Amino acid sequence: MSGHPLINQKRKVRFLMTFSRRKFLQAGFLCGAVFLMDGCTLFGVTTPLQTFSLLHKDLFPQAQHLGIQTAPYMQKIFHHSRISDADKTFLKNGVKWLNEEAVQSYKKEYTKLSPMQRQSILEHITQTEWGESFVYEVMNYMFEAMLGDPVYGGNNKEAGWQWLNFKGGQPRPQKAYM
């Protein structure tokens, strides 16, 4: 049963008042689509989360073997109030530019390339200023995810700590401060 129409209307208004356009756009970025254009035609569609997931695997394959999920950590980064909008925009643009380079070189988005082609793209973009900075930023967040406290969602079952034979600091956080 859906309830009284007036109560339902008040719930909708309350939801719309607390859910801003900015929050909607931030929440949807990593699950949203990146449209890749080839000239004036739509070439392909991928999601930033797919791209980050594969990029992390390409940059540090050991993380996958350890069971560390670094891509979902990026979703938290995009919601963190202390990460500047400029940094978030740079990461978003980096995903777009990485895919554009893949389309330009191989006529496929990054997530559809072979491992050898992806490595070639990474080698190529790190020769550019934006590419070097982008890979550097992604690796910083990847290491944060791999070596941070598991409460933040990246270092599953303390796998990164075990890999380095490291004992986490005490007291440990009870909840994520992100």
Residue frames relative to the residue before (quaternion, step in Angstrom):
aa qw qx qy qz dx dy dz
M 1.0000 0.0000 0.0000 0.0000 0.00 0.00 0.00
S 0.3975 -0.7698 0.4555 0.2047 3.58 -0.75 1.00
G 0.5254 -0.6448 0.4211 0.3616 3.64 1.11 -0.26
H 0.7149 -0.4376 0.3419 0.4249 3.50 -1.36 -0.02
P 0.5481 -0.6512 0.4075 0.3308 3.63 -0.89 0.89
L 0.6456 0.5227 -0.3315 0.4473 3.61 0.99 -0.75
I 0.6409 0.5058 -0.3213 0.4798 3.59 1.03 -0.76
N 0.6470 0.5142 -0.3170 0.4652 3.58 0.96 -0.85
Q 0.6347 0.5254 -0.3279 0.4621 3.60 1.01 -0.79
K 0.6517 0.5085 -0.3138 0.4672 3.61 0.97 -0.83
R 0.6280 0.5288 -0.3346 0.4626 3.60 1.04 -0.74
K 0.6454 0.5184 -0.3187 0.4616 3.59 0.96 -0.85
V 0.6577 0.5048 -0.3087 0.4663 3.57 0.91 -0.92
R 0.6516 0.5116 -0.3158 0.4625 3.61 0.92 -0.90
F 0.6421 0.5199 -0.3159 0.4666 3.60 0.98 -0.86
L 0.6952 0.4815 -0.2797 0.4546 3.57 0.84 -0.99
M 0.6456 0.5174 -0.3245 0.4584 3.59 1.10 -0.63
T 0.7287 0.4151 -0.2436 0.4872 3.61 1.06 -0.65
F 0.7015 0.4195 -0.2596 0.5143 3.60 1.18 -0.35
S 0.1578 -0.8301 0.5313 0.0606 3.57 -0.08 1.29
R 0.6583 -0.4926 0.3981 0.4068 3.53 -1.32 0.31
R 0.6330 0.5431 -0.3250 0.4459 3.57 1.02 -0.86
K 0.6642 0.4909 -0.3068 0.4730 3.60 0.91 -0.91
F 0.6259 0.5410 -0.3348 0.4510 3.57 1.02 -0.79
L 0.6901 0.4761 -0.2825 0.4662 3.57 0.86 -0.94
Q 0.6420 0.5136 -0.3264 0.4664 3.57 1.01 -0.78
A 0.6754 0.5068 -0.2987 0.4447 3.58 0.89 -0.93
G 0.7416 0.4482 -0.2338 0.4410 3.55 0.99 -0.76
F 0.4717 0.7211 -0.4423 0.2487 3.61 1.15 -0.33
L 0.7549 0.4126 -0.2528 0.4427 3.59 0.59 -1.05
C 0.6962 0.4141 -0.2749 0.5178 3.57 1.17 -0.45
G 0.5504 0.6235 -0.3837 0.4014 3.56 1.26 -0.30
A 0.5426 -0.6340 0.4565 0.3087 3.50 -1.31 0.14
V 0.2383 -0.6944 0.6543 0.1813 3.51 -1.27 0.56
F 0.2209 -0.7801 0.5756 0.1061 3.53 -0.65 1.16
L 0.1848 -0.7901 0.5799 0.0726 3.55 -0.73 1.10
M 0.1832 -0.8018 0.5655 0.0610 3.51 -0.73 1.14
D 0.1469 -0.7373 0.6532 0.0904 3.54 -1.12 0.75
G 0.7787 -0.1006 0.0197 0.6190 3.53 0.11 1.30
C 0.7801 -0.2868 0.2359 0.5035 3.56 -0.69 -1.09
T 0.6557 0.4998 -0.3192 0.4672 3.60 1.23 0.06
L 0.5378 -0.6023 0.4841 0.3372 3.52 -1.21 0.59
F 0.2363 -0.8048 0.5326 0.1127 3.56 -0.66 1.10
G 0.7885 -0.1947 0.1744 0.5568 3.56 0.83 -0.94
V 0.2521 -0.7381 0.6067 0.1533 3.51 -1.36 0.22
T 0.0800 0.7688 -0.6307 0.0690 3.55 -0.96 0.92
T 0.3882 -0.6922 0.5366 0.2867 3.58 -1.23 0.16
P 0.5827 -0.5820 0.4271 0.3733 3.58 -1.09 0.59
L 0.6184 0.5501 -0.3556 0.4342 3.60 1.01 -0.72
Q 0.6319 0.5119 -0.3278 0.4809 3.60 1.01 -0.77
T 0.6655 0.5073 -0.3025 0.4563 3.56 0.93 -0.92
F 0.6667 0.4919 -0.3068 0.4684 3.62 0.87 -0.92
S 0.6339 0.5445 -0.3355 0.4348 3.57 0.95 -0.83
L 0.7076 0.4393 -0.2553 0.4911 3.57 0.86 -0.94
L 0.6175 0.5456 -0.3393 0.4538 3.58 1.04 -0.74
H 0.6523 0.5027 -0.3140 0.4725 3.58 0.97 -0.82
K 0.6314 0.5222 -0.3272 0.4707 3.57 1.03 -0.76
D 0.6788 0.4913 -0.2872 0.4641 3.58 0.98 -0.84
L 0.7059 0.4661 -0.2694 0.4603 3.59 0.97 -0.81
F 0.8064 0.0075 0.0170 0.5911 3.58 1.05 -0.69
P 0.1714 -0.8427 0.5022 0.0914 3.60 0.29 1.24
Q 0.5589 0.6262 -0.3895 0.3792 3.60 1.12 -0.58
A 0.5780 0.6054 -0.3767 0.3969 3.60 1.08 -0.67
Q 0.6561 0.5036 -0.3134 0.4665 3.58 0.95 -0.82
H 0.6567 0.5104 -0.3120 0.4592 3.59 0.96 -0.82
L 0.6748 0.4794 -0.2840 0.4840 3.56 1.16 -0.62
G 0.4817 -0.6769 0.4282 0.3556 3.58 1.26 -0.24
I 0.4451 0.6861 -0.4562 0.3509 3.57 1.22 0.40
Q 0.2172 -0.7768 0.5836 0.0937 3.55 -0.82 1.06
T 0.1057 -0.8391 0.5325 0.0359 3.57 -0.15 1.25
A 0.6076 0.5866 -0.3684 0.3886 3.63 1.02 -0.65
P 0.6614 0.4861 -0.3423 0.4572 3.67 0.83 -0.74
Y 0.5622 0.5851 -0.3853 0.4394 3.58 1.16 -0.51
M 0.6049 0.5635 -0.3554 0.4362 3.59 1.06 -0.71
Q 0.5952 0.5619 -0.3668 0.4421 3.58 1.07 -0.66
K 0.6459 0.5045 -0.3167 0.4775 3.58 1.03 -0.75
I 0.6029 0.5615 -0.3524 0.4439 3.57 1.04 -0.74
F 0.6951 0.4826 -0.2794 0.4538 3.59 0.92 -0.87
H 0.6909 0.4271 -0.2831 0.5100 3.59 1.25 -0.17
H 0.5348 0.6500 -0.3997 0.3630 3.58 1.25 -0.23
S 0.4420 -0.7306 0.4622 0.2393 3.56 -0.78 1.06
R 0.6916 0.4860 -0.2916 0.4477 3.61 1.11 -0.48
I 0.5529 0.5308 -0.4156 0.4898 3.57 1.26 0.06
S 0.4399 -0.7323 0.4494 0.2612 3.57 -0.60 1.11
D 0.5975 -0.5601 0.4390 0.3696 3.53 -1.22 0.56
A 0.6129 0.5506 -0.3515 0.4447 3.59 1.07 -0.68
D 0.6586 0.4942 -0.3119 0.4741 3.61 0.96 -0.81
K 0.6475 0.5115 -0.3170 0.4675 3.58 0.97 -0.83
T 0.6517 0.5100 -0.3114 0.4671 3.57 0.97 -0.85
F 0.6349 0.5291 -0.3311 0.4554 3.59 0.98 -0.82
L 0.6616 0.4925 -0.3126 0.4711 3.60 0.93 -0.84
K 0.6364 0.5196 -0.3258 0.4678 3.58 0.98 -0.83
N 0.6774 0.4781 -0.2905 0.4777 3.57 0.89 -0.92
G 0.6125 0.5660 -0.3477 0.4286 3.58 1.03 -0.73
V 0.6258 0.5184 -0.3311 0.4796 3.58 1.03 -0.78
K 0.6588 0.5047 -0.3046 0.4673 3.55 0.94 -0.91
W 0.6886 0.4859 -0.2869 0.4553 3.59 0.85 -0.97
L 0.6097 0.5465 -0.3452 0.4586 3.58 1.05 -0.75
N 0.6838 0.4697 -0.2822 0.4819 3.57 0.91 -0.90
E 0.6254 0.5290 -0.3427 0.4601 3.60 1.03 -0.68
E 0.6296 0.5199 -0.3296 0.4741 3.59 1.03 -0.75
A 0.6442 0.5184 -0.3201 0.4624 3.58 0.99 -0.83
V 0.6579 0.4987 -0.3072 0.4735 3.58 0.96 -0.87
Q 0.6583 0.5135 -0.3133 0.4526 3.57 0.94 -0.86
S 0.7396 0.4284 -0.2324 0.4643 3.59 0.93 -0.87
Y 0.8460 0.1744 -0.0297 0.5030 3.58 0.87 -0.98
K 0.4186 -0.7266 0.4487 0.3090 3.58 1.30 0.01
K 0.6542 0.4123 -0.3217 0.5464 3.59 1.16 0.71
E 0.4963 -0.6170 0.4952 0.3575 3.57 -1.14 0.50
Y 0.7220 -0.4839 0.2914 0.3995 3.55 -1.24 0.58
T 0.6908 0.5067 -0.2855 0.4296 3.59 0.88 -0.90
K 0.7025 0.4450 -0.2681 0.4864 3.60 1.21 -0.29
L 0.5169 0.6440 -0.4156 0.3812 3.58 1.27 0.08
S 0.5486 -0.5660 0.4890 0.3736 3.55 -1.27 0.35
P 0.6622 -0.5003 0.3570 0.4286 3.62 -1.18 0.35
M 0.6504 0.5129 -0.3223 0.4582 3.61 0.97 -0.79
Q 0.6559 0.5001 -0.3120 0.4716 3.59 0.98 -0.81
R 0.6330 0.5231 -0.3330 0.4635 3.61 1.01 -0.78
Q 0.6459 0.5052 -0.3254 0.4707 3.60 0.96 -0.79
S 0.6267 0.5331 -0.3303 0.4626 3.57 1.03 -0.76
I 0.6457 0.5059 -0.3131 0.4787 3.59 0.97 -0.84
L 0.6592 0.5045 -0.3156 0.4597 3.60 0.90 -0.88
E 0.6378 0.5106 -0.3264 0.4753 3.60 1.00 -0.80
H 0.6585 0.5154 -0.3059 0.4552 3.57 0.99 -0.85
I 0.7255 0.4438 -0.2823 0.4438 3.61 0.70 -0.96
T 0.6320 0.5305 -0.3565 0.4382 3.62 1.06 -0.54
Q 0.5704 0.5528 -0.3909 0.4650 3.58 1.27 0.01
T 0.6512 0.4595 -0.3128 0.5167 3.58 1.31 -0.15
E 0.6249 -0.5566 0.3897 0.3844 3.57 -1.20 0.48
W 0.6802 0.4786 -0.3042 0.4644 3.59 0.87 -0.92
G 0.6675 0.5260 -0.3050 0.4298 3.59 0.95 -0.87
E 0.6453 0.5075 -0.3188 0.4738 3.55 0.97 -0.83
S 0.6680 0.4942 -0.2943 0.4722 3.59 0.95 -0.89
F 0.6430 0.5315 -0.3183 0.4503 3.58 0.98 -0.86
V 0.6795 0.4751 -0.2926 0.4764 3.60 0.82 -0.97
Y 0.6178 0.5448 -0.3344 0.4580 3.59 1.02 -0.78
E 0.6791 0.4861 -0.2886 0.4683 3.61 0.87 -0.95
V 0.6550 0.5058 -0.3156 0.4644 3.58 0.91 -0.89
M 0.6658 0.4936 -0.3129 0.4639 3.60 0.93 -0.82
N 0.5938 0.5548 -0.3681 0.4518 3.61 1.05 -0.64
Y 0.6978 0.4545 -0.2731 0.4815 3.57 0.85 -0.95
M 0.6130 0.5506 -0.3473 0.4478 3.56 1.08 -0.71
F 0.6759 0.4706 -0.2987 0.4821 3.59 0.92 -0.83
E 0.5788 0.5558 -0.3692 0.4687 3.59 1.11 -0.62
A 0.6795 0.4918 -0.2864 0.4629 3.56 0.89 -0.97
M 0.7036 0.4829 -0.2731 0.4440 3.58 0.90 -0.90
L 0.8052 0.3132 -0.1361 0.4847 3.56 0.99 -0.80
G 0.5244 0.6359 -0.4126 0.3878 3.60 1.25 -0.08
D 0.6809 -0.4548 0.3630 0.4447 3.53 -1.31 0.11
P 0.5669 -0.6321 0.4086 0.3347 3.61 -0.95 0.82
V 0.5243 0.6415 -0.4153 0.3756 3.61 1.17 -0.41
Y 0.6688 0.5028 -0.2986 0.4591 3.61 1.18 -0.50
G 0.5975 -0.6604 0.3135 0.3294 3.57 1.27 0.12
G 0.6580 0.5246 -0.3367 0.4225 3.63 1.12 -0.05
N 0.7472 0.3908 -0.1959 0.5006 3.56 0.84 -1.01
N 0.1140 -0.8511 0.5111 0.0369 3.56 0.58 1.22
K 0.8589 -0.0065 -0.0414 0.5105 3.54 -0.94 1.02
E 0.5734 -0.6294 0.3531 0.3877 3.57 1.17 0.70
A 0.2175 0.8272 -0.4950 0.1531 3.59 1.20 0.54
G 0.6526 0.5079 -0.3225 0.4606 3.60 0.95 -0.78
W 0.6435 0.5102 -0.3142 0.4763 3.57 1.03 -0.79
Q 0.6572 0.5054 -0.3156 0.4616 3.58 0.94 -0.87
W 0.6128 0.5645 -0.3364 0.4389 3.56 1.03 -0.81
L 0.7567 0.3467 -0.1862 0.5221 3.59 1.04 -0.83
N 0.3821 -0.7294 0.4699 0.3179 3.57 1.35 0.00
F 0.3841 0.7211 -0.4562 0.3528 3.53 0.96 1.05
K 0.2528 -0.7368 0.6074 0.1560 3.55 -1.05 0.77
G 0.4696 -0.7077 0.4595 0.2600 3.58 -0.71 1.09
G 0.5991 -0.5908 0.4189 0.3414 3.54 -1.20 0.61
Q 0.2571 -0.7448 0.5984 0.1451 3.54 -1.25 0.54
P 0.5627 -0.2226 -0.7947 0.0484 1.63 -1.90 1.51
R 0.4782 -0.6635 0.5028 0.2795 3.54 -1.14 0.68
P 0.5489 -0.6040 0.4461 0.3672 3.61 -1.06 0.57
Q 0.4110 -0.7150 0.5160 0.2317 3.54 -1.06 0.79
K 0.7808 0.0652 -0.0344 0.6204 3.56 1.22 -0.53
A 0.5816 -0.5782 0.4375 0.3689 3.54 -1.22 0.42
Y 0.2767 -0.7628 0.5649 0.1502 3.55 -0.95 0.86
M 0.4974 0.6298 -0.4337 0.4096 3.55 1.06 0.76
